Amino acid sequence: MFADINEAKAHARAMRASHEGRHYGLRQRKNGAISVDKAHRIFRPMWTTEADSRGEKKRHDWTVIEPDDVPLILELVNTEGISRASVARKFDVSASLVESIVKNRRWKRPVNTEVRI
């Protein structure tokens, strides 16, 4: 059990080095302590040596987008004519997420009920 996440990561990396081919993960206990265990035994680990070896990757990049960013993304794509790939790079998300926002599949927007006369 560890109180500091960096100590726990160092321990998991050392265990990975001594047991070649086996991945280890960190999980936080109810009392706040961090434990190291084999990665396949942990459901939703907070960090694993597998992620460390291939680099940290966001699992759900839509959590990076704030609701306030959606109108800006729509304006950049629809009004300014900037490509979806360029907008995705600016917001550090996938192009498919930008596509989903533009096509109203994710971050649902209310249908415009305004009546024009």
Secondary structure, DSSP 8 states (H G I E B T S, - for coil): -BSSHHHHHHHHHHHHHHSTT--EEEEE-TTS-EEEEEGGG-SS-SEEHHHHHH----S-GGGTS-TTHHHHHHIIIIIS---HHHHHHHHTS-HHHHHHHHTTSSS----------
